[in-house]
């Protein structure tokens, strides 16, 4: 049986989903969708938890990812 793939980056080179979400002002759930949408690559740490390379996050931040405007609610 093969072990799951992990990355060899140090913890300082990786960011948690919560850290990325805080930086961009979005929810952790939003960040979780980015790898599936091709916005940000995700790697797994030794525990199998999702992490994001700091260099990738910084590049995305400099590129200025755009948030979609909120849809008006029925009460608005």
VOROGU-545518 format. One record per atom (N, C-alpha, C): residue number from 0; z, y, x negated; residue in one letter. Coordinates in steps of 0.1 Angstrom, whole numbers, plus 2048, in hexadecimal, padded with zeros to 3 digits. Example, Ala and Ser with C-alpha at 12.3 -4.5 7.8 and 13.67 -1.06 7.14 Angstrom:
! VOROGU-545518
<resi:0 | pz:84E | py:7C7 | px:77C | resn:A>
<resi:0 | pz:84E | py:7D3 | px:785 | resn:A>
<resi:0 | pz:84E | py:7DF | px:77C | resn:A>
<resi:1 | pz:847 | py:7EA | px:780 | resn:S>
<resi:1 | pz:847 | py:7F5 | px:777 | resn:S>
<resi:1 | pz:84F | py:800 | px:77F | resn:S>
***
This chain:
! VOROGU-545518
<resi:0 | pz:800 | py:7F4 | px:7F8 | resn:X>
<resi:0 | pz:800 | py:800 | px:800 | resn:X>
<resi:0 | pz:800 | py:80C | px:7F7 | resn:X>
<resi:1 | pz:7F7 | py:816 | px:7FA | resn:X>
<resi:1 | pz:7F6 | py:822 | px:7F2 | resn:X>
<resi:1 | pz:800 | py:82D | px:7F7 | resn:X>
<resi:2 | pz:806 | py:834 | px:7ED | resn:X>
<resi:2 | pz:80E | py:83F | px:7F1 | resn:X>
<resi:2 | pz:806 | py:84B | px:7F6 | resn:X>
<resi:3 | pz:80C | py:853 | px:7FF | resn:X>
<resi:3 | pz:804 | py:85E | px:804 | resn:X>
<resi:3 | pz:801 | py:868 | px:7F9 | resn:X>
<resi:4 | pz:7F6 | py:86F | px:7FA | resn:X>
<resi:4 | pz:7F2 | py:879 | px:7F0 | resn:X>
<resi:4 | pz:7FC | py:885 | px:7F0 | resn:X>
<resi:5 | pz:800 | py:889 | px:7E5 | resn:X>
<resi:5 | pz:809 | py:895 | px:7E3 | resn:X>
<resi:5 | pz:802 | py:89E | px:7D9 | resn:X>
<resi:6 | pz:808 | py:8AA | px:7D8 | resn:X>
<resi:6 | pz:803 | py:8B3 | px:7CE | resn:X>
<resi:6 | pz:80D | py:8B4 | px:7C3 | resn:X>
<resi:7 | pz:808 | py:8B9 | px:7B7 | resn:X>
<resi:7 | pz:810 | py:8BA | px:7AC | resn:X>
<resi:7 | pz:815 | py:8C8 | px:7A9 | resn:X>
<resi:8 | pz:811 | py:8D2 | px:7B2 | resn:X>
<resi:8 | pz:815 | py:8DF | px:7B0 | resn:X>
<resi:8 | pz:825 | py:8E0 | px:7B1 | resn:X>
<resi:9 | pz:82A | py:8EA | px:7AA | resn:X>
<resi:9 | pz:838 | py:8ED | px:7AB | resn:X>
<resi:9 | pz:83C | py:8F3 | px:7B8 | resn:X>
<resi:10 | pz:848 | py:8F2 | px:7BC | resn:X>
<resi:10 | pz:84C | py:8F8 | px:7C9 | resn:X>
<resi:10 | pz:849 | py:907 | px:7C9 | resn:X>
<resi:11 | pz:849 | py:90E | px:7BE | resn:X>
<resi:11 | pz:847 | py:91C | px:7BE | resn:X>
<resi:11 | pz:838 | py:91F | px:7C1 | resn:X>
<resi:12 | pz:82F | py:915 | px:7BF | resn:X>
<resi:12 | pz:821 | py:917 | px:7C2 | resn:X>
<resi:12 | pz:81D | py:914 | px:7D0 | resn:X>
<resi:13 | pz:827 | py:90F | px:7D8 | resn:X>
<resi:13 | pz:824 | py:90B | px:7E6 | resn:X>
<resi:13 | pz:82D | py:913 | px:7EF | resn:X>
<resi:14 | pz:827 | py:915 | px:7FB | resn:X>
<resi:14 | pz:82F | py:91C | px:806 | resn:X>
<resi:14 | pz:830 | py:913 | px:812 | resn:X>
<resi:15 | pz:83B | py:915 | px:819 | resn:X>
<resi:15 | pz:83D | py:90E | px:826 | resn:X>
<resi:15 | pz:835 | py:914 | px:831 | resn:X>
<resi:16 | pz:834 | py:90D | px:83C | resn:X>
<resi:16 | pz:82D | py:912 | px:847 | resn:X>
<resi:16 | pz:834 | py:91F | px:84D | resn:X>
<resi:17 | pz:841 | py:91F | px:84C | resn:X>
<resi:17 | pz:849 | py:92A | px:851 | resn:X>
<resi:17 | pz:847 | py:937 | px:848 | resn:X>
<resi:18 | pz:846 | py:935 | px:83B | resn:X>
<resi:18 | pz:844 | py:940 | px:832 | resn:X>
<resi:18 | pz:836 | py:946 | px:834 | resn:X>
<resi:19 | pz:82C | py:93E | px:836 | resn:X>
<resi:19 | pz:81F | py:943 | px:839 | resn:X>
<resi:19 | pz:81E | py:94A | px:846 | resn:X>
<resi:20 | pz:825 | py:945 | px:850 | resn:X>
<resi:20 | pz:825 | py:94B | px:85D | resn:X>
<resi:20 | pz:82C | py:959 | px:85D | resn:X>
<resi:21 | pz:837 | py:95A | px:855 | resn:X>
<resi:21 | pz:83E | py:966 | px:854 | resn:X>
<resi:21 | pz:835 | py:971 | px:84D | resn:X>
<resi:22 | pz:82E | py:96D | px:843 | resn:X>
<resi:22 | pz:825 | py:976 | px:83B | resn:X>
<resi:22 | pz:81A | py:97C | px:844 | resn:X>
<resi:23 | pz:815 | py:973 | px:84D | resn:X>
<resi:23 | pz:809 | py:977 | px:855 | resn:X>
<resi:23 | pz:80E | py:97D | px:863 | resn:X>
<resi:24 | pz:81A | py:97B | px:866 | resn:X>
<resi:24 | pz:81F | py:980 | px:873 | resn:X>
<resi:24 | pz:81A | py:978 | px:87F | resn:X>
<resi:25 | pz:819 | py:96A | px:87C | resn:X>
<resi:25 | pz:815 | py:961 | px:887 | resn:X>
<resi:25 | pz:820 | py:956 | px:888 | resn:X>
<resi:26 | pz:81E | py:94D | px:891 | resn:X>
<resi:26 | pz:828 | py:942 | px:893 | resn:X>
<resi:26 | pz:824 | py:937 | px:889 | resn:X>
<resi:27 | pz:82E | py:92E | px:887 | resn:X>
<resi:27 | pz:82B | py:922 | px:87F | resn:X>
<resi:27 | pz:821 | py:919 | px:885 | resn:X>
<resi:28 | pz:821 | py:919 | px:892 | resn:X>
<resi:28 | pz:817 | py:911 | px:89A | resn:X>
<resi:28 | pz:808 | py:916 | px:897 | resn:X>
<resi:29 | pz:807 | py:923 | px:896 | resn:X>
<resi:29 | pz:7FA | py:929 | px:892 | resn:X>
<resi:29 | pz:7F6 | py:924 | px:884 | resn:X>
<resi:30 | pz:7FF | py:925 | px:87B | resn:X>
<resi:30 | pz:7FB | py:921 | px:86D | resn:X>
<resi:30 | pz:7F8 | py:912 | px:86D | resn:X>
<resi:31 | pz:7FE | py:90A | px:875 | resn:X>
<resi:31 | pz:7FB | py:8FC | px:876 | resn:X>
<resi:31 | pz:7ED | py:8F9 | px:87A | resn:X>
<resi:32 | pz:7E7 | py:902 | px:881 | resn:X>
<resi:32 | pz:7D9 | py:900 | px:886 | resn:X>
<resi:32 | pz:7CF | py:904 | px:87B | resn:X>
<resi:33 | pz:7D3 | py:90C | px:872 | resn:X>
<resi:33 | pz:7C9 | py:911 | px:868 | resn:X>
<resi:33 | pz:7C2 | py:907 | px:860 | resn:X>
<resi:34 | pz:7C9 | py:8FC | px:85B | resn:X>
<resi:34 | pz:7C1 | py:8F2 | px:854 | resn:X>
<resi:34 | pz:7B7 | py:8EB | px:85C | resn:X>
<resi:35 | pz:7B9 | py:8E8 | px:869 | resn:X>
<resi:35 | pz:7B0 | py:8E2 | px:872 | resn:X>
<resi:35 | pz:7A4 | py:8EB | px:874 | resn:X>
<resi:36 | pz:7A6 | py:8F8 | px:874 | resn:X>
<resi:36 | pz:79C | py:902 | px:876 | resn:X>
<resi:36 | pz:795 | py:907 | px:869 | resn:X>
<resi:37 | pz:799 | py:901 | px:85E | resn:X>
<resi:37 | pz:793 | py:905 | px:851 | resn:X>
<resi:37 | pz:797 | py:912 | px:84C | resn:X>
<resi:38 | pz:7A2 | py:918 | px:851 | resn:X>
<resi:38 | pz:7A7 | py:925 | px:84C | resn:X>
<resi:38 | pz:7AF | py:924 | px:83F | resn:X>
<resi:39 | pz:7B7 | py:91A | px:83E | resn:X>
<resi:39 | pz:7C0 | py:919 | px:833 | resn:X>
<resi:39 | pz:7C3 | py:90A | px:830 | resn:X>
<resi:40 | pz:7C1 | py:906 | px:823 | resn:X>
<resi:40 | pz:7C3 | py:8F8 | px:81F | resn:X>
<resi:40 | pz:7D2 | py:8F5 | px:81F | resn:X>
<resi:41 | pz:7D4 | py:8E8 | px:824 | resn:X>
<resi:41 | pz:7E2 | py:8E3 | px:824 | resn:X>
<resi:41 | pz:7E4 | py:8D8 | px:81B | resn:X>
<resi:42 | pz:7EF | py:8D7 | px:814 | resn:X>
<resi:42 | pz:7F2 | py:8CC | px:80B | resn:X>
<resi:42 | pz:800 | py:8C7 | px:810 | resn:X>
<resi:43 | pz:803 | py:8BB | px:80B | resn:X>
<resi:43 | pz:810 | py:8B5 | px:80F | resn:X>
<resi:43 | pz:819 | py:8B4 | px:802 | resn:X>
<resi:44 | pz:826 | py:8B7 | px:804 | resn:X>
<resi:44 | pz:82F | py:8B5 | px:7F9 | resn:X>
<resi:44 | pz:833 | py:8A7 | px:7F8 | resn:X>
<resi:45 | pz:83D | py:8A4 | px:7EF | resn:X>
<resi:45 | pz:841 | py:896 | px:7ED | resn:X>
<resi:45 | pz:847 | py:890 | px:7F9 | resn:X>
<resi:46 | pz:84D | py:898 | px:802 | resn:X>
<resi:46 | pz:853 | py:893 | px:80F | resn:X>
<resi:46 | pz:849 | py:892 | px:81A | resn:X>
<resi:47 | pz:83C | py:896 | px:817 | resn:X>
<resi:47 | pz:832 | py:895 | px:822 | resn:X>
<resi:47 | pz:831 | py:8A1 | px:82B | resn:X>
<resi:48 | pz:839 | py:8AC | px:827 | resn:X>
<resi:48 | pz:839 | py:8B8 | px:82F | resn:X>
<resi:48 | pz:82D | py:8C1 | px:82B | resn:X>
<resi:49 | pz:828 | py:8C8 | px:835 | resn:X>
<resi:49 | pz:81C | py:8D1 | px:832 | resn:X>
<resi:49 | pz:820 | py:8DD | px:829 | resn:X>
<resi:50 | pz:818 | py:8E0 | px:820 | resn:X>
<resi:50 | pz:81A | py:8EC | px:817 | resn:X>
<resi:50 | pz:80D | py:8F2 | px:815 | resn:X>
<resi:51 | pz:80D | py:8FF | px:810 | resn:X>
<resi:51 | pz:801 | py:907 | px:80E | resn:X>
<resi:51 | pz:802 | py:90D | px:800 | resn:X>
<resi:52 | pz:7F7 | py:90C | px:7F9 | resn:X>
<resi:52 | pz:7F7 | py:911 | px:7EB | resn:X>
<resi:52 | pz:7F8 | py:921 | px:7EC | resn:X>
<resi:53 | pz:801 | py:926 | px:7E4 | resn:X>
<resi:53 | pz:803 | py:935 | px:7E4 | resn:X>
<resi:53 | pz:7F6 | py:93C | px:7E1 | resn:X>
<resi:54 | pz:7EE | py:937 | px:7D8 | resn:X>
<resi:54 | pz:7E1 | py:93E | px:7D4 | resn:X>
<resi:54 | pz:7D8 | py:93E | px:7E0 | resn:X>
<resi:55 | pz:7D7 | py:933 | px:7E8 | resn:X>
<resi:55 | pz:7CF | py:933 | px:7F4 | resn:X>
<resi:55 | pz:7D4 | py:93D | px:7FF | resn:X>
<resi:56 | pz:7E1 | py:93E | px:800 | resn:X>
<resi:56 | pz:7E7 | py:947 | px:80A | resn:X>
<resi:56 | pz:7E5 | py:955 | px:806 | resn:X>
<resi:57 | pz:7E6 | py:958 | px:7F9 | resn:X>
<resi:57 | pz:7E4 | py:966 | px:7F4 | resn:X>
<resi:57 | pz:7D6 | py:96A | px:7F6 | resn:X>
<resi:58 | pz:7CC | py:961 | px:7F3 | resn:X>
<resi:58 | pz:7BE | py:964 | px:7F5 | resn:X>
<resi:58 | pz:7BB | py:967 | px:804 | resn:X>
<resi:59 | pz:7C1 | py:95F | px:80D | resn:X>
<resi:59 | pz:7BF | py:961 | px:81B | resn:X>
<resi:59 | pz:7C5 | py:96E | px:81F | resn:X>
<resi:60 | pz:7D1 | py:972 | px:81A | resn:X>
<resi:60 | pz:7D7 | py:97E | px:81D | resn:X>
<resi:60 | pz:7CF | py:98A | px:818 | resn:X>
<resi:61 | pz:7C9 | py:989 | px:80C | resn:X>
<resi:61 | pz:7C1 | py:994 | px:807 | resn:X>
<resi:61 | pz:7B4 | py:996 | px:810 | resn:X>
<resi:62 | pz:7AF | py:98A | px:815 | resn:X>
<resi:62 | pz:7A3 | py:98B | px:81D | resn:X>
<resi:62 | pz:7A6 | py:991 | px:82B | resn:X>
<resi:63 | pz:7B2 | py:992 | px:82E | resn:X>
<resi:63 | pz:7B6 | py:999 | px:83B | resn:X>
<resi:63 | pz:7B3 | py:991 | px:847 | resn:X>
<resi:64 | pz:7B8 | py:985 | px:849 | resn:X>
<resi:64 | pz:7B6 | py:97D | px:855 | resn:X>
<resi:64 | pz:7B9 | py:985 | px:861 | resn:X>
<resi:65 | pz:7B1 | py:984 | px:86B | resn:X>
<resi:65 | pz:7B2 | py:98B | px:877 | resn:X>
<resi:65 | pz:7B9 | py:983 | px:882 | resn:X>
<resi:66 | pz:7C3 | py:989 | px:889 | resn:X>
<resi:66 | pz:7C9 | py:982 | px:894 | resn:X>
<resi:66 | pz:7C1 | py:985 | px:8A1 | resn:X>
<resi:67 | pz:7C0 | py:97C | px:8A9 | resn:X>
<resi:67 | pz:7B9 | py:97E | px:8B6 | resn:X>
<resi:67 | pz:7C2 | py:987 | px:8BF | resn:X>
<resi:68 | pz:7BC | py:990 | px:8C6 | resn:X>
<resi:68 | pz:7C4 | py:998 | px:8CF | resn:X>
<resi:68 | pz:7CA | py:98F | px:8DA | resn:X>
<resi:69 | pz:7D6 | py:993 | px:8DF | resn:X>
<resi:69 | pz:7DC | py:98B | px:8E9 | resn:X>
<resi:69 | pz:7D4 | py:98D | px:8F6 | resn:X>
<resi:70 | pz:7D4 | py:983 | px:8FE | resn:X>
<resi:70 | pz:7CE | py:984 | px:90B | resn:X>
<resi:70 | pz:7D7 | py:98A | px:915 | resn:X>
<resi:71 | pz:7D2 | py:993 | px:91D | resn:X>
<resi:71 | pz:7DB | py:999 | px:927 | resn:X>
<resi:71 | pz:7E1 | py:98F | px:931 | resn:X>
<resi:72 | pz:7ED | py:990 | px:934 | resn:X>
<resi:72 | pz:7F3 | py:987 | px:93E | resn:X>
<resi:72 | pz:7F1 | py:98C | px:94C | resn:X>
<resi:73 | pz:7F4 | py:984 | px:956 | resn:X>
<resi:73 | pz:7F2 | py:988 | px:964 | resn:X>
<resi:73 | pz:7FB | py:993 | px:967 | resn:X>
<resi:74 | pz:807 | py:994 | px:961 | resn:X>
<resi:74 | pz:811 | py:99E | px:964 | resn:X>
<resi:74 | pz:80D | py:9AC | px:95E | resn:X>
<resi:75 | pz:803 | py:9AC | px:954 | resn:X>
<resi:75 | pz:800 | py:9B9 | px:94E | resn:X>
<resi:75 | pz:7F7 | py:9C1 | px:956 | resn:X>
***
